[in-house]
Amino acid sequence: MSKVDLDGNTITIGDDGLVRIDGVVAFRRVVRSGRVFAQFLDGDRMRSSCRGTRYIEVPIGVLVERVQSVNP
């Protein structure tokens, strides 16, 4: 059974930008030119090496749109 947080009460954002959900690190919140991004760390060193960085950033709004548009 999953723990469901419908109100976001378990979401915290640290001074370092790390977004945690019930203590679990989900992503880092990064602001660039007034736009908020979700920054993810890619733990696969081969893929990261090919990309040239371990980090992937996606605008939060774009992430939410894509997640909401998926048909279950």
N, C-alpha and C positions, 0 to 999 in steps of 0.2 A: 504494500500500500504506500502511495506517495504522500508526502506532506504538501498540502496546498496552501499557498499564501495569496488569497484573492485581493488583499489590500496593500501588499508590498511592505508589510511591517518587518519582514526579516531582511530587507535590503538595506545595506549600509555602504557608504562611500567614504573611504579613508582620505586623509590629507594627501596621500600619494596617488589618488585617483582610482585605487583598486575597488571594484564593485564586488561586494560579497553578498551572497544570498544564504542566509542562515549560517554564516561563517565560511561558506565555500566560495573561493575566488572564481568569479565568472569571466570578468574581463577588466580592462583598465579604461576609465573614462578620460578621453583626451579632447581638449578644445583647441581648434586651429581656426583662426580668423573668424571667431564667433560661432563656429559650427562644432557640434558635439559628435565625436566618433567613439566607437567601441574598438578597442585595440586588443587583439588576441595574440597570444604567444604560441608559435608553432614549435612543438617539441621534436619534430622530425628534422634532424640535422641535414639530411640529404636534400629534402625538399626545400628547406630554408636556404641551403647553400645555392641551389639552382635559382631561387628567387632573389638572393642577394641580401635577405634580411630575415630575422626570425619573427618579425612582427607583421601583422595584417590589420589594416584599419578599414572600418566600414562606417559610413554615417549612420547614427542611431536611427534616424527616420527611415532610411532605406532598408535597414535590417528589419525594423518593425513592419514595414509594408510587405516585404518579401515573406516574412513569417506568417502574416495574416492572410496572404493571398494563396497559400498552399491549401489545396483541398485534401482533407483527411481521408 
